[in-house]
Structures are given as C-alpha cells and as structure tokens.
Amino acid sequence: MPELPEVETVRRSLLPVVLNKPIITVQVNYERILQHISSADFKSALIGNEFSQIKRSGKYLIFSLKDNRELVIHLRMTGRLTYYSDQSIPLAKHTSVIFGFETGDELRFEDVRKFATIDLVSKGNYEQVKGLFNLGIEPLSKEFSPEVLSDFVHKRSTKIKSVLLNQSLIAGLGNIYVDESLFMSGIHPERPANSLKKAEITRLHGAIQTVLKDAIDNQGTTLRDYRTGYGQEGSFQNRLQIYGRKGEKCPTCGTNIEHKKVAGRTSHFCPICQKE
C-alpha cells in the first residue's frame, strides 16, 4: 500500500499538470470506487469543475474543487493516479475513472485490486470518510515533536510497531517506513511502547522524519504497483536498509536479518542491532 512518501510524491507530481483546467469529461468504468454517490451525480458534479489545489493528509489525497467541494482519494493497495498528456494514449486494463481536461490531457485512476476509493464531500466535511476523520498527527509537521511521541508511547504497553502503525495516532506511516525507522533508531519492533527511554524516543522521532524525508526525495518506494503521477517508479527501494531483506546481512553488523509477524504485519529487524 502506498504510504506517506508515495502519496506525497503523487501529490507533488500532479500539482503542475492538473490544476485550474476545466474538466469536460468524466468516465467511470468501475462505479464501486465511488463512495456515497452515484456515477451520474459524480459526473454532474465534476464536469465543468476544476481542481484548484491538492493536499495530502496521511495516506489520503484531497483534491479541492473550485465550487468549494473536495475529492478525497485513498489509493489503498494498488491505486494509481496518472497524468496523460494525450487522451489518445491507450487505457490501462484496470482504469476505473478518467478525468478529461479541456486542454486535451487526462488524469486516470487505475486500480488492479479495486480497493481504492473516491469520496466527494463539502470542503472539510470528512465525517463520511472515517479513516480521514479520525486521522492522527502528521509526522513531518512542526507539531510532531519528541514530546508528542513520548506521550503516545508512555501511555501504551502494546508493541511499539503497533503504536507507530496506528493511523489515529500518527498519520501515514506504514510497514515499510516503520521497519526502516525502528532499524535506524535501534529499537526492536516488539518492544513494549512504554518501555522506551527518553533517548530512544528522541532517536525514533528523528529516524521517522529522516526516513520519510529521504523517501520523498527519492520519490517513494516501488516494490510492485506504486508509480508517481507521471507513471514512473520511485527509487527508495534501492536505499532500504532492512525492509524486505530477510536472510540478507545487516548493513551495520553483518548478522542475518530476521522477520516475523508483528502487529499483523511481516516485520524485518536485526536481532543484534535491535535487541528485544
């Protein structure tokens, strides 16, 4: 599933090419992608409208419309929002929605697994989008401090990986970047959250922000499905230290990297550098 760096990369790549262009056609090939609205009403709301801004909140993309409504998009497992400069370019097999612009270009929403969603809401009215409505703090925001992270972990005895994956606490972190952050900070994913000492929390906070910024700079991680808004692969997969490297040598100490299920997800760690 695309995580914060991938969604942010899609946002940044689409900003220069889809804003302030009249939408003249909307084609819905998979109606179940639309939440709480029919295909006919969706088309009626979008045709003649324009995207005026794109924001990101956690793993959600929020497209502002000129009529003061918003499209809330979640890519889920395999969703792709891809810009095409020419409407004559053949459609990908699993294209769910197409937004055609007056300028002759298109924004296409492709989704192999068909889990992605689109909500049309009044500006800021996110009650119907449960995950967004209950979303936690942005980990790259000024508000996300070591003190805030300390408050999260010291109130909970669950495994630290479970806390970091909790979207109602910290928005946008997923399996890849939690594993990478825990490795960088030398913390085992199964450590009880409230066992972390102040210095460890400070290291973890710094690791989270460093890993996320580095991943964004490298346009995210492409392991299989993810692509930028231009249809290109990210490159952070080439910089992963621990995630997906089971059986390989730890880049720090040379011990074999191990993996196990933690918080319902396959977790990668070094048993020496990240002692339980």
N, C-alpha and C positions, 0 to 999 in steps of 0.2 A: 504494500500500500504506500502511495506517495506520502511522505512525511513533510514537516515544515520546510526544509530546504527545497524539496521538489516543487511544492505548491508555490512557494515564494519565487522560484525560478520561472515557473509558468506565468505567474503574475507579471513579473518584470519583462518577460519576452513578449507578452501580448500588449503591454501598455502602449508602445509606439505605433501599433498597427490596427487596433480595433476601436479606438476612442473617437467619438464625435463624427461617426459615419452613419447616415440613415440606413436602417435595416429595412430592406424592401421585400425579402422573402424569408420565411421560416419553414423548414421541412422537418417534421417529426416522424422518424422511422420506427421508434420504439417508445410508445406512449407511457409505459410504466416508469420511465426515467423521471416523468413529471409528477410532482407531489401536490396533492390537494387542488389540482386544476386540470381541466380537460385540454386536449390538444387544440381544439378550436379556440377556446378562451386564451390559451397561451399565445397562439399565433396572433390573435387580435390585439393582445397587449404589447407584443414586440414589434409588429410591422408598423413602420413609421416612427419607431422609437430610436434611441441611440444610447450606446454605452458612454457614460460621462466619466467614469472612474472605475478602477479595480482595486479592491482592498483584499487583504488576507487576514483571517482570524483562525489561528491554529492550522488545521488542515482544510479549512473552508476558504473558497474564493467568493467574494461578494462583488458582483457587477452592479454598479449604480446606473440607473436609467434616468434619462432627462425628465421623466414625468414623476420623479420622486419615489419610485419603487426600486426594488433591488432583486437581482437574481442571486440566489445562494446556491453554490455548486459544491458538491463533495465528489471527488474523483474515486473514492473507495479503492477497490483493488487494482483495477486496470483502466480507469478512465483517462482519456487524453483530450485536452483542448488544443487543437492545432490550427494555426493560421495558414490559409492557402491563398496565394496571390492571384490565382486564376480559377474561376469556377468550372472550367473545362477539365481540370485535373480529375482523373477517375476517383470515385469514392472508395475508401477502405471498406472492407467487408462488413465491419461491425459499427458503422456510422449510425449513431442514434438521433442526433439533431444537427441541423445545418442552419447557420445564420448567414444570409446573403446580404452583402452591403451594396449600396448604390454605386460604389466605385468599382464593382466587378470582382471583388475578392470575397472570401468566406472565412468564417470561424466554424470549425467542425468539432463535434463532440463524439469521440469514438470510444467504445467500451466493449471489450471482448466478453467479460464476465457478466455484464449487465447489472452491476450493483450500484453504479453511480446514480446520483440524484440531483434534481433541479427543483428549487422552491422559488416561487415568485411571491414576494412579500412587500408590504409597505415599508418605507425606509425605517430601519432599526427595530422592526416588529418581528422578533425572532422566536416568539413563543412556540410556533408550529415546528420549528427546527430544533428539536430537543437537544441534540448534541451541541449546537452553537449557543443556545440559550443558557446552558449550564457550563460553558467553557471557562477554564481557569486562566491563569495569568500567562502572558506571552513571555517566553524565556529570554527573548532578546530585548525586552523592554527595560526602561530605567527602573520600573517598579519591581522587577525580579532581582532582588538583592540576596546576598548570602543569609541575611537575617530572615527574609521571607522563606527561603528554602529550609532554614533551620526550624522555623515554626512548623512547616509541613512535616518534616521527618520526626521531630521530637514528640509529636502528638500521635505517632503511629508505630505500632510494633510489627506491622507487616513487612515483608521483604522490600528492600529499597528499590528493586526493579519495579515492583508493583506500584509503589508510590510514584515513580517517575513516569510510568505509563498511564497514570490516572489523568484523563483529559480534563476532569473537573478541577484539578489542582494546577497542572502545568499543560498548556495547550501546544499541541503539535509534535511532541516527542513520540517516537515510535521505536520499534525493536532495534533498528539499525543504530540510531544515534544514542539510545540509552546504553547499548552494549559498548559503543565506542567511548562514551563519556565515562562510564564506570571503569573501563580499562585505563583510560588516561589518568583517572584520579586514584587508581589502585584499590578499588572497592569491589568486593565480591557481590554479585547480583542477589545472593540470598541473605546478605547481612540484614538483620532486623533494622529498620529505619532508625528507630530511636537509640540504637547503639552507636551511631556515628558521632564522632567527636568534632569539636568546632573546627579543627584544622582540616579534617576530612570533608566536612560540609563546604568549607571555603574552596578546597581543591575541586570538589564536584561541581560547584557553581561555575568556577572558571572553566572547567572542562566542557560543560554543557555549552557555554557560549562560544568557546573556541571551536569546538567540533561543528556546531551549527553554522557559524560564520564561514569556516573553511569549506563546508559542504556547499553553501550558497555560492561562494566564489568559484567553485568547480561545477556549478550548475546541477547539483544533486547527484544521486546515485542511481545508475541504470543497471539493474540486475537482470531484468527481463522486459517489462512492459513500459516503464516510465520513459517519457520523452518531454523535451521542452516544448514551449509554444510554437517553435519552428520545426518540430518533428525530429530534433537532434537528441542524441544520447547525452546524459551527463557524464562526468569523468571522475566523480569522487569514489567510485568503486575501485579505482586504481590506488586510492590512498587509504583504504580501510585497513586498520591495524588488527582487528580481532574478529569483526562480524563476518560470518560465512567462511572462516578459515580453520574449521575444525580439522585436527590432525596435522596442521602446519606448525611451524615453530613460532613461539612467541617472539616478536621483534625486539623485545627488551632483554629476556633472559635465556631464550632458546628452548624452553620447556614446551612440550606439545600442548597446543591449545585444546581445551576441552569444551564440551557442550552438553547441556541438559535442559529440560523443561523448567522454566521459572516463570511464575505468573501467567502460565498458559502459553508461553512463547519459547521457542528454541533460543537459548542464551549461550553466548560464547564468552569464555573467560580463560585467564591463565591461572592455574592453581597456585603458582608461586607468587606472582605479582599481585594477585587479588586473593589474599587469604580469607577464608570464611570466618 
